[in-house]
Amino acid sequence: MAKWVYRFSEGNASMRPLLGGKGANLAEMTGLGMPIPQGFTVTTEACTEYYRHGKQITDEIQAQIFEAIGWLEEYNGKKFGDTQDPLLVSVRSGARASMPGMMDTILNLGLNDVAVEGFAVKTGNPRFAYDSYRRFIQMFSDVVMEVPKSYFEKIIDEVKADKGVVYDTELTADDLKELIVRFKAVYKEAMKGEEFPQDPKVQLMEAVKAVFRSWDNPRAIVYRRMNDIPGDWGTAVNVQTMVFGNKGDTSGTGVAFTRNPSTGAKGIYGEYLINAQGEDVVAGVRTPQPITQLEKDLPECYSQFMELAMKLENHYKDMQDMEFTIEEGKLYFLQTRNGKRTAQAAIQIACDLVDEGMITPREAVMRIEAKSLDQLLHPMFDTDALKAGEVIGEALPASPGAAAGKVVFTAEEAQEYSTAYTKDAFAVMKAFGLNSRKPAVPEQKIMEKWFKDYGFDRELVLEACSRTINAIHTPSFQYADSILTDWKKAGVKTLADVKGMDARRAERAQNGAVKRLQSYGNGAAAQNNRKTSQNQFHNFKQRDTDYDALMLQNVKEWMDSPE
């Protein structure tokens, strides 16, 4: 019988293809004696088996998962779904190649309407228990069942406004009970009458399926394509005993690097939050503190953290990206991995590790991605000039900068919009007979104005291009821009608007021509009256044919002609 599930204690770093990066690191850390909340990994092969069976988890794999749950219950002395002291777990994805954001973590899995009451009694902290349950409902709904997170955030904001508080931490246990009731109602409505699942084993299996599905979502597919990751690798699932950073002021959670990922400077770099769970650090709902603040808040935990962080870096011989939780003064590491870094930091770290005798020069060179070197060729601010400059303001680095353009709220919308724009740009270049090359930067900016700022569709823009060619017999973005700008000022939105404007202009021109002809006709009539008069300058009779009148008649016939 194939083995689909491994305890952390059964694996090591060499089993990365089978256990995924996160699972292999958790196994390796367990072997190092690190304080790891224990658990197990459902293998990448189980993921491929899931797809092989038409996106169904086989009975054999499910049986091994439940067997691992039994072991975890015995290890922790708690029961899954127990009404007095329930075992709670987190569920995380873990591909063999790092794929950030493939699937969000699910925390506090195992709680239900009855277990939360026993959990409140066991912990002696009802607020903590109900806060954990509302978080679980929100995460399970969002990550597993794809009920938008915004539905729940709106309810939280409404309750805080009703209670006159600013922060989530200011909500009482009764407030959180109200949130739970309303959250479950949102779930039921979104799931067309289906109640929130109360069986922890059902919760777990649905979460495992969600991780497997995330391997083949559009975001993951695009990421794999960009980073040359084979689609048949699959992802592992890590099920880990919950530890709680939201148990009060002696608890917390955070992320940290053993070196600065931007500059490569040696030294702990990171942030954490007191009385919080993992998603609070990255959600933006609370402002985190620098990791150095931990030394003042919980000095013993900070000292232990620094010791173990350096132990991990020395073991892996690379800068580490770590997640940790402190539960009532006890430190736990949730994961570690080689940290992402800028090109500048990568070179600095590689050189420093060589100087420190941790790696060879050859290893250092191999750690620098060739494509990342492009970053070093970009213009940068002079560091001395920055240091000498006057500081006029400070803020959290929550944004990479400023931008202008159309706002989209999903990766799918962004991709669709980008694809449409690419097609539009190609169509313009083709209309101008320039499709043998890509548009130059100034041409791109002009087209961005047409399609994005003006909001014109392709049909309208191509009409302006056609009129440009007919008018000046050469492609000109400037000439087309003058046409489109005039149309924008005139309130034109569609090609039908342009045709209507053309028709009105033609009508005005025709009316003007008729008036001029009428005026001309009056002049010709006056000339007829003078036909019999004697020419004052020549000794001959006035001509018999009035050519002016004849021309007037011909023009009228031409204007009345159906052609």
C-alpha positions in Angstrom: 0.0 0.0 0.0 1.3 3.4 -1.0 2.2 5.9 1.7 0.3 9.2 1.2 0.7 10.8 4.6 3.9 11.5 6.6 4.3 12.8 10.1 6.8 15.6 10.5 9.1 13.3 12.4 9.2 10.9 9.5 10.6 13.3 6.9 13.7 15.4 6.2 14.9 18.2 3.8 15.8 15.6 1.1 12.2 14.7 0.7 11.2 18.0 -0.8 9.8 16.6 -4.0 7.4 14.4 -2.0 6.6 16.6 1.0 6.8 20.0 -0.7 9.1 22.8 0.5 7.1 23.7 3.6 6.6 20.1 4.7 10.3 19.2 4.1 11.4 22.2 6.2 9.0 21.4 9.0 10.4 17.8 9.0 14.0 19.1 9.0 13.2 21.5 11.8 11.6 18.7 13.8 14.9 16.7 13.4 16.9 19.8 14.6 14.8 19.8 17.8 13.2 23.2 17.0 9.9 24.1 18.9 7.5 23.1 16.1 3.8 22.5 16.6 3.6 18.9 15.4 1.5 17.6 12.5 1.7 15.7 9.2 2.0 16.3 5.5 -0.3 14.9 2.8 2.2 14.3 -0.1 2.4 15.9 -3.5 1.7 12.4 -5.0 -1.6 12.5 -3.2 -2.4 15.7 -5.1 -1.6 14.1 -8.5 -3.7 11.1 -7.4 -6.5 13.5 -6.7 -6.4 14.8 -10.2 -6.0 11.3 -11.7 -9.3 10.3 -10.0 -11.3 13.2 -11.4 -10.6 15.6 -8.6 -11.7 13.1 -5.9 -9.7 12.0 -2.8 -9.5 8.2 -2.8 -10.7 6.2 0.2 -7.1 5.1 0.8 -5.8 8.6 1.1 -8.7 9.7 3.3 -8.1 6.7 5.6 -4.4 7.7 6.0 -5.4 11.3 6.8 -7.8 10.2 9.5 -5.2 7.8 10.9 -2.7 10.7 11.1 -5.4 12.8 12.9 -5.7 9.9 15.4 -2.0 10.0 16.1 -2.0 13.8 16.4 -4.9 13.5 19.0 -2.8 11.1 21.0 0.3 13.3 20.7 -1.5 16.4 22.0 -3.9 14.7 24.4 -6.9 16.3 22.7 -9.7 15.0 20.6 -10.7 16.3 17.1 -14.1 17.8 17.6 -14.2 17.3 21.3 -16.7 19.5 23.2 -14.5 20.0 26.2 -10.9 20.3 24.9 -10.9 20.2 21.0 -7.9 19.6 18.9 -7.5 22.5 16.5 -5.3 22.5 13.4 -4.1 24.8 10.7 -4.1 23.8 7.0 -1.5 25.1 4.6 -0.4 24.4 1.0 3.3 23.6 0.3 4.6 22.9 -3.2 8.1 21.7 -3.7 8.9 25.1 -5.5 7.9 28.2 -3.6 4.6 29.6 -5.0 3.7 32.6 -2.8 0.0 33.2 -2.5 -1.1 30.0 -4.1 -3.6 29.4 -1.2 -4.2 31.2 2.0 -3.8 29.5 5.3 -6.8 28.1 7.2 -6.6 28.5 11.0 -8.6 27.1 13.9 -10.0 24.2 11.9 -12.0 21.9 14.2 -14.2 24.5 15.9 -18.0 24.2 15.7 -21.0 25.6 17.6 -20.6 23.2 20.5 -16.8 22.8 20.6 -16.4 26.6 20.9 -18.3 26.6 24.2 -16.1 23.9 25.7 -13.0 25.7 24.3 -14.1 28.9 26.1 -14.4 27.0 29.4 -11.1 25.1 28.9 -9.1 28.3 28.1 -10.9 30.4 30.6 -11.1 33.1 27.9 -14.5 33.2 26.2 -13.4 36.2 24.1 -10.4 34.3 22.7 -12.5 31.2 21.9 -15.2 33.1 20.0 -12.6 35.2 18.2 -11.0 32.0 17.0 -14.3 30.6 15.8 -15.3 33.8 13.9 -11.8 33.8 12.2 -12.3 30.2 11.2 -15.7 30.7 9.7 -14.4 33.7 7.7 -11.2 31.9 6.5 -13.0 28.6 5.7 -15.7 30.4 3.8 -13.2 32.5 1.8 -10.4 30.1 1.1 -12.3 26.8 0.9 -15.8 27.8 -0.4 -14.7 31.0 -2.2 -17.2 33.3 -0.4 -15.7 36.8 -0.8 -13.8 38.0 2.3 -15.4 41.4 1.8 -18.8 40.1 2.8 -17.4 39.4 6.3 -15.3 42.5 6.6 -18.3 44.6 5.9 -20.1 43.0 8.8 -17.1 43.5 11.1 -17.1 47.2 10.2 -20.8 47.5 10.9 -20.6 45.8 14.3 -17.6 48.0 15.3 -19.5 51.1 14.2 -22.5 50.0 16.2 -20.4 49.4 19.3 -18.4 52.7 18.8 -15.0 51.0 18.7 -12.1 51.2 16.2 -10.2 47.9 16.5 -11.2 44.3 16.3 -9.6 43.7 19.7 -12.1 46.1 21.3 -15.0 43.8 20.5 -16.3 41.8 23.5 -17.2 38.1 23.6 -20.9 38.9 23.1 -19.9 41.1 20.1 -18.0 38.2 18.6 -21.0 35.8 19.1 -23.1 38.3 17.1 -20.4 38.2 14.4 -20.5 34.4 14.3 -24.3 34.3 13.9 -24.1 36.8 11.0 -21.1 35.1 9.4 -23.0 31.8 9.3 -26.0 33.5 7.8 -23.7 34.9 5.0 -22.3 31.4 4.4 -25.7 29.9 4.2 -26.9 32.4 1.7 -23.8 32.1 -0.4 -24.0 28.3 -0.4 -27.7 28.3 -1.3 -29.1 27.1 1.9 -26.3 24.8 3.1 -25.3 25.3 6.7 -21.8 25.8 7.9 -20.2 22.4 8.4 -20.1 21.2 12.0 -18.2 17.9 11.6 -14.4 18.7 11.9 -13.5 15.7 9.7 -15.7 17.2 6.9 -14.1 20.6 7.5 -10.6 19.0 7.2 -11.4 17.0 4.0 -12.9 20.1 2.3 -9.8 22.1 3.3 -7.5 19.4 1.8 -9.5 19.4 -1.4 -9.2 23.2 -1.5 -5.4 23.0 -1.3 -5.3 20.5 -4.1 -7.6 22.7 -6.2 -5.4 25.7 -5.6 -2.6 23.9 -7.6 -4.6 24.3 -10.7 -6.2 27.7 -10.3 -5.4 30.4 -12.9 -3.1 32.3 -10.5 -1.0 29.2 -9.9 -0.9 28.3 -13.6 0.4 31.7 -14.6 3.0 31.6 -11.8 4.2 28.2 -12.9 4.4 29.3 -16.5 6.4 32.4 -15.5 8.8 30.4 -13.3 9.1 27.2 -15.4 7.5 25.0 -12.8 6.1 21.7 -14.2 2.4 21.3 -13.9 2.6 17.6 -12.8 4.5 18.3 -9.6 1.4 18.9 -7.5 1.3 20.5 -4.0 1.4 19.0 -0.6 -0.9 19.8 2.3 0.5 20.5 5.8 -1.8 19.9 8.8 -0.3 21.4 11.9 -1.4 21.7 15.6 -2.7 25.2 16.3 -0.8 27.5 18.6 -2.4 30.8 19.4 -0.9 34.2 19.3 -4.2 35.9 20.3 -4.3 34.8 23.9 -3.4 38.1 25.4 -0.4 40.4 25.9 2.1 37.5 26.4 1.1 36.1 23.0 1.8 37.2 19.5 2.8 36.4 16.0 5.2 37.7 13.4 7.5 37.2 10.4 11.2 37.8 10.2 14.3 37.5 8.0 17.8 36.7 9.3 19.1 39.4 6.9 17.5 42.4 5.2 15.9 41.2 2.0 16.2 44.6 0.4 19.9 45.4 1.1 21.3 42.1 2.3 22.6 43.7 5.6 23.1 41.1 8.3 20.7 41.3 11.2 17.2 40.4 12.1 14.6 42.2 10.0 10.9 41.7 10.5 7.7 42.7 12.4 5.2 41.2 14.8 2.0 41.9 16.6 1.1 41.3 20.2 -2.2 39.4 20.8 -2.8 38.5 17.1 -3.0 35.6 14.7 -0.9 35.3 11.6 -3.2 36.9 9.1 -3.3 40.1 11.2 0.3 40.9 10.4 -0.3 41.0 6.6 -3.9 42.1 6.5 -3.3 45.7 7.3 -6.0 45.9 10.0 -3.3 46.6 12.7 0.1 48.3 12.5 2.8 45.8 13.3 5.8 46.5 15.5 9.5 46.0 14.4 10.8 42.7 15.6 13.3 44.5 17.9 10.4 45.7 20.0 9.9 42.0 21.0 13.1 42.4 23.1 11.3 45.0 25.3 7.9 43.2 25.4 9.1 39.6 25.9 12.9 39.5 26.4 13.1 35.8 27.1 11.2 34.9 23.9 13.4 37.4 21.9 16.6 35.9 23.2 15.4 32.4 22.3 14.1 33.5 18.9 17.5 35.1 18.0 19.4 32.0 19.0 17.1 29.7 17.0 17.0 32.0 14.0 20.8 32.0 13.7 20.7 28.2 14.2 18.4 27.9 11.1 20.6 30.2 9.0 23.7 28.3 9.9 22.0 25.0 9.1 20.6 26.0 5.7 23.6 28.3 5.0 21.3 31.0 3.6 19.1 33.9 4.7 15.9 32.5 6.3 12.4 33.8 6.1 10.6 32.6 9.2 7.0 32.6 10.7 6.6 32.3 14.4 4.0 32.4 17.1 4.2 33.0 20.8 1.5 31.5 23.0 1.5 32.7 26.6 5.2 33.2 26.6 6.2 30.0 24.7 7.9 30.4 21.3 6.9 28.2 18.3 8.3 28.3 14.8 5.7 27.7 12.2 7.9 27.5 9.1 11.2 28.6 7.6 12.4 28.9 4.0 15.2 30.5 2.0 14.0 34.1 1.8 13.2 36.0 -1.4 15.5 39.0 -1.9 16.4 41.8 -4.3 19.2 41.4 -6.8 21.3 43.9 -4.7 20.6 41.9 -1.6 21.3 38.6 -3.3 24.8 39.7 -4.3 25.5 41.2 -0.8 24.3 38.1 1.0 26.2 35.8 -1.3 29.5 37.7 -0.8 28.9 37.9 3.0 28.3 34.2 3.3 31.6 33.5 1.4 33.4 35.9 3.8 31.8 34.1 6.7 33.0 30.7 5.4 29.5 29.3 5.0 29.6 28.8 1.3 32.2 28.6 -1.5 32.6 31.3 -4.2 31.1 28.8 -6.8 28.0 28.3 -4.6 27.7 32.1 -4.2 27.7 32.6 -8.0 25.1 29.8 -8.5 22.7 31.6 -6.0 22.4 34.7 -8.2 19.6 34.3 -10.7 20.8 35.6 -14.1 17.5 37.4 -14.9 17.6 39.2 -11.5 20.8 41.0 -12.6 18.6 43.2 -14.8 17.4 45.0 -11.7 21.0 46.2 -11.1 21.0 48.0 -14.5 18.0 50.1 -13.6 18.6 53.8 -12.5 18.8 54.2 -8.7 19.0 57.0 -6.3 22.4 57.9 -5.1 22.6 56.6 -1.5 24.8 59.5 -0.3 22.3 62.0 -1.8 19.5 60.3 0.0 21.3 60.4 3.3 22.0 64.1 2.8 18.4 64.9 1.9 15.9 66.5 4.2 13.2 64.1 5.5 9.8 65.7 5.0 7.7 62.7 6.0 7.6 59.1 7.2 5.2 56.2 6.6 4.9 52.5 6.5 6.2 50.9 3.2 2.8 49.5 2.4 2.9 50.6 -1.3 5.6 50.2 -4.0 4.8 53.7 -5.3 2.1 55.6 -7.1 0.3 54.8 -10.3 -2.5 56.0 -12.6 -4.9 53.9 -14.7 -7.9 51.7 -14.6 -8.6 49.9 -11.3 -9.3 46.1 -11.3 -9.9 43.9 -8.3 -8.8 40.5 -9.4 -5.9 39.0 -11.3 -8.3 37.7 -13.9 -9.7 41.2 -14.6 -6.1 42.5 -14.9 -5.2 39.8 -17.4 -8.3 40.3 -19.4 -7.7 44.1 -19.5 -4.1 43.7 -20.4 -4.9 41.2 -23.2 -7.6 43.5 -24.6 -5.1 46.4 -24.6 -2.5 44.4 -26.4 -5.0 43.5 -29.1 -6.1 47.1 -29.4 -2.5 48.3 -29.8 -1.8 45.7 -32.5 -5.0 46.7 -34.4 -3.8 50.3 -34.4 -0.4 49.4 -35.7 -1.9 47.2 -38.3 -4.3 50.0 -39.4 -1.3 52.3 -39.9 0.7 49.6 -41.7 3.2 49.4 -38.9 2.4 45.9 -37.5 5.9 44.7 -38.4 7.2 46.3 -35.2 6.1 47.0 -31.6 4.9 50.5 -30.8 7.5 52.9 -29.5 7.1 54.4 -26.0 5.5 57.7 -27.2 3.1 55.7 -29.3 2.2 53.5 -26.4 1.5 56.5 -24.3 -0.8 58.0 -26.9 -2.7 54.8 -27.3 -3.0 54.5 -23.5 -4.7 57.9 -23.6 -7.1 56.8 -26.3 -8.1 53.5 -24.8 -7.6 54.0 -21.0 -8.1 57.8 -20.4 -10.6 58.5 -23.1 -12.2 55.1 -22.8 -12.7 54.7 -26.6 -13.3 51.3 -28.1 -11.2 49.8 -30.9 -13.8 50.6 -33.6 -13.7 54.3 -32.8 -9.9 54.5 -32.7 -9.5 52.6 -36.0 -12.0 55.1 -37.6 -9.7 57.9 -36.6 -6.7 56.0 -38.0 -8.5 55.5 -41.3 -9.4 59.2 -41.5 -5.8 60.1 -40.8 -4.5 58.0 -43.7 -7.2 59.4 -46.1 -6.4 63.0 -45.1 -2.6 63.0 -45.1 -1.7 59.7 -46.8 0.7 58.7 -44.1 0.4 57.1 -40.6 0.5 59.8 -37.9 -0.3 59.2 -34.2 -0.3 63.0 -33.7 -2.9 63.6 -36.4 -5.1 60.7 -35.2 -4.7 62.1 -31.7 -6.1 65.5 -32.7 -9.1 63.8 -34.3 -9.8 61.7 -31.2 -9.2 64.6 -28.8 -11.8 66.7 -30.8 -14.2 63.8 -30.5 -13.6 63.5 -26.8 -14.3 67.3 -26.4 -17.5 66.9 -28.5 -18.7 64.1 -26.2 -18.3 61.3 -28.7 -18.4 57.8 -27.2 -19.2 55.5 -30.1 -18.8 55.3 -33.9 -22.5 56.0 -34.2 -21.9 59.3 -32.5 -19.3 60.1 -35.1 -21.6 59.2 -37.9 -24.3 61.4 -36.4 -21.9 64.3 -36.1 -20.8 63.8 -39.7 -24.4 63.8 -40.9 -25.1 67.0 -39.0 -22.0 68.6 -40.5 -23.1 67.6 -44.0 -26.5 68.9 -43.5 -25.1 72.3 -42.3 -22.8 72.4 -45.4 -25.7 71.6 -47.7 -27.9 74.3 -46.2 -25.0 76.7 -46.6 -24.5 75.8 -50.3 -28.2 76.2 -51.0 -28.2 79.7 -49.5 -25.2 80.6 -51.5 -26.8 79.3 -54.7 -30.0 81.2 -54.0 -28.0 84.3 -53.5 -26.2 83.6 -56.8 -29.5 83.0 -58.5 -30.8 86.4 -57.4 -27.8 87.9 -59.0 -28.4 86.0 -62.2 -32.0 87.3 -62.4 -30.8 90.8 -62.1 -28.4 90.1 -65.0 -31.4 89.0 -67.1 -33.1 92.3 -66.6 -30.1 93.9 -68.1 -30.0 91.7 -71.3 -31.8 94.2 -73.5 -29.8 97.2 -72.4 -27.0 98.6 -74.6 -23.5 97.7 -73.7 -21.8 100.8 -72.4 -18.3 99.8 -73.4 -18.7 97.9 -76.7 -20.7 98.6 -79.8 -22.5 95.1 -80.0 -25.7 93.6 -78.6 -25.8 91.7 -75.2 -25.2 88.0 -75.7 -28.2 85.8 -76.3 -27.2 83.0 -74.0 -27.1 83.6 -70.2 -24.3 81.3 -69.1 -24.6 82.3 -65.5 -28.2 81.1 -65.4 -27.2 77.9 -67.3 -24.5 77.1 -64.7 -27.0 77.7 -61.9 -29.4 75.2 -63.5 -26.7 72.6 -63.9 -25.7 72.9 -60.2 -29.3 72.5 -59.0 -29.6 69.3 -61.2 -26.4 67.9 -59.7 -27.6 68.5 -56.2 -31.0 66.9 -56.8 -29.3 63.8 -58.5 -29.7 60.5 -56.4 -26.0 59.8 -57.0 
